[in-house]
Amino acid sequence: MSSLFSKTITLGKELKISDSEFAQLRDFIYQKSGIFIADNRKYLLENRLANRLKILNLKDFGEYYYYLQYDSKRQGEMTELFNAVTTNETSFYRNPPQLQVFQDKVLPEILEDQRKKRTRTLRIWSAGCSTGEEPYTLGIILHEALGSEISTWNIKITANDLSENVLQSARAGVYTEYALRTTPKVIVDKWFTAQDGKFLIKPEVKKLVSFGAINLSDRALMKRVERSHLIFCRNVIIYFDDEMKKLVISSFYDNLLTGGYLFIGHSESLHNITRAFKPVHHPGAIIYRKED
């Protein structure tokens, strides 16, 4: 997942970040979000924040740090900062092997367990939902699995992200063809309305999802999320250092109901983070179950 940012040239000279400015900003970002930027990624801050300096008419990264600390508009700039240092490259039906496991193995198990308990309640948490493709994909899969029976279920998909900008886009539910590049055509035709070259998610899918801003490094906020049968946090913990990964995964463990599952990115692993979950191996995917 990567976004392209052009380098900004100011007064004919490329903006450069000093070691001390990098340390200030890196520590500030970590303190506020849990996102860790390693020393060898100094260029990332330099490239991605240069345009913010130009827009704010600031001469160097030291002034930008001061702006984030003290300016009356600093809260609005925090959103811009998080947008710049995180990437929001995603799509519907991303990583099909994981979604196949969810659809064919995990979801039927959870649904049947709920039926046996004579309750038709399902709670799913999409943590790091970006512009909404993941939670809406899960909503579509639920509609496909339950059909007309879905009206008899109490279903809520809680979708959170750090950035209010991407959440606004997610709530709108309007997408380009590019966002649907990994989506089967039959699904596009059934669950989207084409309009002026864009694709609008159908209302019956939209109403399953509740969007809100959350900082995964804020344990108190994490505790307020309703307990879940399933948690999806894919391609998010790659931004955290080991300490923050352990904190976030511990919060997920506490949130999950017994027998619930955690899905992380296909290239991510809990191997060196926790032994609390039981890894469940499937073709093309490893998922993590809370057993007690």
N, C-alpha and C positions, 0 to 999 in steps of 0.2 A: 504494500500500500504506500504510494508516494504521490506527493503533489509537486508540481513544477512551479518554481518561483524565480522570476528573473532578478538578477542582481541590479541594484539601483546605483546609478552613478550621480554623485552630487558634486557640483562645481567642477566637473571634469575629472573627479577623483573617486575611486571606488571606496565605499565605506568599509572600514575594517574594525573589528572588535578586539580590544586589548585583552590580555589574560585576566586582568583584574575586573574588567567589565563583564567578561564571560563568566567569571566566578560569581559575581554579584547576581547576574541574571539567572544563571543556572540554579543557584541556591534559592532564589526567590521563586522560581517556577516549581522547584521541588517542594518548597514549603507550602505553596498554595494549591498544588494539584497532585503531588506525588510522582509527577513525571520526572524521570531522571535522564539528564543529558550528559553522556560521558565526555571526558576531556577530548577524545579523538573526534567528537562531533561538533566541535566549536564552529566549524563552517556552517552547520545547520542553522544556528542562531544568526550568524552573520548574513546568510542568504535570505532567510525567511523573515527577518525583522527589519531589514534595510528599508523596505517599502513603507513600513510603519513610521520610521524616522522621517522619511520624506513627506508623508502625509501630514505628520504633526509638526513639521518644520523644526526638527531637532537636529543638532549638529553632530552628535555622537551617541554611542550606546549608554554612556554615563548619564546623559540628560534623559534618555529614555527610562533608565532605572529610577531616576528621581521622579519622573512623571508618574510612573506606576506606583510609587510610594506616596506621593503627596498631592498630585493634581486633583482638582475637584471633579474631573471627568475620568478618574482612574478606574472606576468600576466598569464603565463601558469599554475601556481599553483592555481590561482583563479578558473580555470575550475575544477581542481581536488577537490578543497574545496567544490564547489557547487554540484559536483557529489556526494560527500560524505554525505552532510547534507540534500540533497533532495533524494526522492525515485522515481524510474522510473518503478515501477511494473504496467504494463498495458497490455491490450490485444485488439484485434479487437472485435468490436461489444460488448464492455463492457457496462453494465447496459442497457439491452434490453428494459425495459419499457420507458426510456427516448428516446432512438433511435426510438422506435415505435411511440411515440408522434411526434417526428421530422418528421418521414417518412410519417405518415398518416394524421397529422393535420397541423403542422406548415409549412412544405415545400410546400404542395399544395396551402396553403393560400398565401405564399410569391410569388410563381411562377405565380399564377393567377393574383395577384396584379400587377406584372411586365408586364404581357401580356396586361392587361387593359391599362397600361401606354404606351403601344407600345414600350417597351424596354425589352430586354432579357439579362439583366445584373444581376448577383448575386455575392455578396461578403460575404464570411464567414471567420470569424477569429477564429482559434483554438489557444487559449492563454495557454501556458503550454502544448505543444503538445508531449513532451517526445520523444520517438523513432518513432513517426509517425503513430501509430495505429489509433488514433482518426481521424486526418484529412483524412487519406486514407479510413477509414470506411465511413466518410461523402461523399467522392468522389465516392465510390461504390454505396452508396444510391442514389446519384444524377444520376449516370448512369442507375440504375435500374428504377428510377422514370421517366426519360426523354427519355430513349432509344435512337433511332437514332436522335431524336430532339435535343439532347445535342450539336450537332455540330453547331446548329444555335444560341446557347447561348454564352454569354461572361461571363465565370465563373472563379473565382479565390478564392482559399482557402489559406489564409495567415496563416501559422503555425509557431509559435514562441516558443522558450524555452530559459531558462537561460544558459543551458549547451551546448557548441559547440560539445562536445563528442556525446551527444545523437542526436544532429542535423545531424552529419555526418552519423550516423547509419540510421536516418530517410531518408535522401537523397538517401542512397543506396537502400532502399526498399526491403531488404532481411530479411526474418523472419524464426523463428523456428516453429515447430508444436505447441509448448507451447503458442506462441503468438496468435495462431488461435484457442485456446481451447474453446472460447466462440462464435466461428463463425460457422454458418450453413454450412454443407458440400457442398451444392449446390453453395454457394457463393465462397468457397475456390476453387472449381473446375472451376468456371467461371472467376474469377478475379485474380488468382494466377497461376504462372508457377512453377511446382515442378522441382527442380534441385539439385541433390546431397544431398538429405535430407533436403534441405531448400526450402522456398517458396518465389518467386519473385513477387512483385506487378506488374500488367500489366501496360504497358506504358501509355495507355489511361486514367488510373486513376492517375498515377504519374504526368502527365502533368497539372493536375488541381491544384496541390499543390505547393506553394512557401514557402520554409523554410528559417528562419533567426533567429539570436539571438536577444533577447530582455530581458531587465530587467523591470519587471512590476512596480518596484518602481520608474522608470525614467519617469516622466510625459511627458517630452519633446519627448522622443522616442515613447511613446504611442500615442502622437498626430500625429505622422507621418504615422501611420497605416491608410490605406484607409478606409473610412467609410463603415460600415458593415450592412447587413440585419440580420445577425445572428452571435452571439458570443458564443463559447463554452469555458468555463473555469472551468473544472470539476476537483475536488480534488486538487485544487491549493491554494485557499485562506485559507485553513486550516493551512497553514504555516505562516500566517500573524497575527499580533496583530490587535486590533480593529481599530487603527488609520490607519494602512496600508491597511486594508480591505476597509475602507471608501474611501481612495485615489484611489485604484485600481478600485473599483466598480464605482466611479464617472467618471473615465477615460473611462470605458466601456459605461457608459450612454452617455457621450459626443460623443463617436465613433458611437454608434448605430444610424441608420436612424429611423425616426418616423415609428412606427409600427413594429420595429424589436424586436427580442427576445434574451434574455440571458439565457443560460443553465449553471447551476453550478452543483456541485456534489450532488447526491441524498441525502446525509447526511448533506449537507450544507444548510444554510438559509440566506436570506437577512433581516430577521425580525428585528434584532437589529443594522443593518448597514445603511439601507436607506429605505425611503418610496417613492422614485422616480419612482420605477417600479410597475406595476400592476401584482400581482401574479396570474397566470392562472393555475387552478388545473385540472389535468388529472389523470386517474387511474394510480397509481404508480409513478407519477412525478408532480412536480411543476416547472413551467417555468416562466420567468419574461419578461413582455412586456413593451416597451417604447411607451407611448401613445401620448406624445407631445414633 
